[in-house]
């Protein structure tokens, strides 16, 4: 298991969201072409968009706890 700091989680989540936006733009362009190879490419890109958004959401929702000894 890899432990990330809150800052690292935030940075990775932002990266995933940027990747999702880029992939979404590519998917929309591929869908406009309406040809068989680009249909499957668009579908794959939309799946990547969803996956990136889910992981980014999970990273942002993770709470950090600190245990301090007495």
N, C-alpha and C positions, 0 to 999 in steps of 0.2 A: 504494500500500500504506500502511496506517495502522499505525504502531507504537504499541503501548500499553505502559505501564509494568506491572510485576507487580501493583501496587495497582489499576490501572485494569482489568486483566484479571480480577482477583478480584472487583471490584465488579460488573462486567458479568456474570460467571458467576453471581454470587449473584442478580442481577436476573433472569436467564434461568431460574434454578431456581425462583424465586418465581412467575414467569409460568407456568411449566410446572405447578406445583402448583395454581394458580388455574384454568388451563385443564382440568386433570384433574378437578377438582371439578365444573366446568360440564359436561364430557363425561359424567360419571357421572350427573348430574341429567338431562341430555338423554336418555340411554339409558333411564332409568326411565320416561320418557313414552311410549316405544315407538310413536311416530307417524312417518310418512315424512319430514317436513321435519326433525324433530329427529335422526333417524338419520344424515342426511348432515352435520348440524352436529356431532354427536358424533364422527363419523369425522374431520372436518376438525380438530376440537380435539385429538383423539388424535395426529394427524400433527404438529400444532404442538408438543405435549408432547414427542414424540420428537425433533423438530428442535431444540428449545430445550435438551433434555438433551444431545444430541450436541455442540452448539456449546459449551455450558458445560464439558463434559468436555474438549474440545479446548483451550479457553482455560486450563483448570487444568493441562493436561499440557504446556503450552508452557514451554520452559526459556529462561532469560535468560543470555546470555553478555556479559561485559564485556571489552573489549580495552584493555589498559593499555600505553602506550608506555614504552620504557626511557629 
